[in-house]
Amino acid sequence: VQLVESGGGLVQPGGSLRLSCVASGFTFISYRMSWYRQVPGKGRELLATVTRYGVAIDYVDSVKGRFTISRANVKNTVYLQMNSLKPEDTAVYYCNTDSGDLPWGQGTQVTVSS
């Protein structure tokens, strides 16, 4: 089982990024998938979940209206489109199932700063 996140980087406030997570080693379509983030000294925060067939649900209030989760089952990939980024969005971003029960990937660093 492997989850590989990518797409992070340094962006100015108000900017956008699109994160990707490629999954392998399990039956991707069988799981709801989620994006999480973590800042140093805090636990991982669940941001958003997408159902097996692509319906986005359960956005946390802090990202609602700015972030969009989606998936491409043919590519075993889940995406997070992040718009109107704020400095407080700075974190390492991870994907996993909605219960977080797969081995965690390395994450992708997102830094929002001017």
N, C-alpha and C positions, 0 to 999 in steps of 0.2 A: 504494500500500500504506500502510495506516495502522493503528496500534495505539493505542487510547485507554484508559488506565487510570483508574480512579476508585474512591472508597470509603475512601481513607485518612483519617487524622485523628489526634487526640490521644486516647489511651485510658489508663486506669489499669492497672497490673499486674493480671493475672487477667481482664481484660476481653476482649471479642471485637470483631472487625471482619470485614466481608465485602467483599473487593475484586472489582471487575469489570473486564474488559478486552474492549472491543468492537473487532473486527477488520473491516477492509474492504480491498477492492482485490486480493484473492487468494481462491483456493478454500479456504475455511477447513477444510472437512471433509477435505481432503487431507493435513493436517499434524497431527502430534503437537504439542501446545501445552504450554508450561511457564511457570511463574512463577520469577522471579529477584528478588534484592534486592541493593542496594549501599549500603555506608556510605562516607562520605568517606575517601579515601586507600586504598581497597581495590577489588579487582575485583568484578564481578558474580558472585553466588553462585547456582547453580541449586538451587532448592528442591524442586520437584515437577513431574512431567510427567503429562499425561493423553493417552491414546491417541486415535486418530481417533474411536472410538466410545464414549469416555467411561470407559475403565478407568484408574483412577489408579495410577501406578507411580512408582518411583524417588524417594521422599521422602528428603531429606537427614536425617541422624539428629537434627539439632538441632530439627527441626519435626515429626518423626514422632509421631503420636498427638495432635497439637495442631492441625495444619493439614490441610485437605481441599481438594483441587483437583477441579473438575468443569467441565463444559462444556455449553452448549446450542447445538447446531449450527444449529437453526432461527433462532437469534438471533445467530449468529456471535460468541458471547461465551464467555469462559472466566472462571471464578470461583476465588477462594481464600477459603475460610472459615477464619478464624484465631481460635482459642480459647486460653484460658489464656496470654494474651500476657505476655511478659517484657520488661524494659527492653532486653535485648540483641536483641530483635526490631526495635528502632528502625532504620529504613532507608528508602530509596526503593525501592518495589516496581515491577517491570516484568513484562510478559508478552512472550513471543516464541515461536517454534518451539523444539523441543528442541535444535536446533543453533544457535539464536540468529542466524539468517542473514537476518532481515527488518530493515528500518529500525526502530530503537528508538523507542518513544513517549516521552512526557515523564515517565512514571512517576507514582506517587502516594506521597506521604510518609506514613509511619506512625511515630508517636512514642508510645512507651509510657513513661509517667512519672506519678508521683504528685504 
